[in-house]
Amino acid sequence: MELRKEVNGSSLTIALDGRLDTTTAPQLEAEISGGLSGITDLTIDMAKLVYVSSAGLRVLLKAQKLMNKQGKMTVKNASQEIKEIFEVTGFDELLNIE
């Protein structure tokens, strides 16, 4: 998975490219664990993400919990397949998906 970050003041966009799975989830978790200080608006751009596993969902949930304390998180550009995963797992109720 390729991960690109763009910071604009207190806003952070993380664009994901590839697969968010057991192998790559720690990469996103490291970015979230160490990089959200001072961030009030987090956007996860999934335009180029092709797959998300339970390990990826766990990291997204962790990010959502952190951002609930300091601002908001939005998931954008998820494919229909990934939206279906969110629906089946109930994550569509936990995440702000646009």
N, C-alpha and C positions, 0 to 999 in steps of 0.2 A: 504494500500500500504506500502511496505517496501522500504526504501531508504538507499542505501549504498554509501559512499563517499570514494574516494581514491585520495589523493593529492600526486603529484610527482613534486616538484619544482613549476613551474608556470602552471602546468597542473592539471586539476581536472576532474575526471570521477565520474559521478553520475549514479548509476545503479538503475533502477526502477523495482519493482516486484509487480504485482497485477494490480490494476485499478487506472488510473489517471483521477479522476472525481471531481465533486463539493465538495465532502467530503475530498478528499486527495490532491487536487491541492494546498490548502494553505500551506501544509507541504513542497512541492517543492518550492513554491514561497518564503517561509521564508528562505530556504537554498540559493536560488539565490539572494535574496535581501541582505542578510547579509554575504554571503560567497564567493563573486567573486573578492574581493579586491586582486590585485596582480596576478590574474589568466589571462593568455593570451590564453589558450587552454582549452575549456570546451567540454567534451564529455558526451552525454546523452546516456547511454546504455539501450536499450529497449528489451533486449533478453527475459526478463521474464514479460514484460508488456503485459497484455491481452486486455486492453481497454483504450481509451483516449476520453474524452468528450470535449465539447467546453470550459469548464473551464480549462481543461488541455492544450488545444491548446493556450489559452490566456497566460498561464504561460510560455509555450515554446516560444511564440512570444516575451514576455517580456525579456526572457533570451537571445534570438537572438539579440534584439535591444541593450541590455547591452553589449553583446560580440562584436557587430559590432564596438563599440567604443574602445575596448581594446584588441581585438584579434579575435579568431574564435570559432565557436561552430559547433560541428558535432553530428548528431543523428546516432547511430549505432544499428544494429541488430533488427530493427523494423520488426514485423511480416507482412505478406502480408495484413492482415486485417487492420492494422494500416497504412501501406503505402497507402492503398485505401482511408482511411479517409484523409490522407494528400493530395492525388490527388484530391478528390472531393472538398475539402475546399480551394485548391490552395496553401496549405502549402508546397507542394513539390517544389514550386517556391521560397519560402521564406527561407526554411531550407536547410542546407547542409546534405543530407541523404546518408549514405553509406550502 
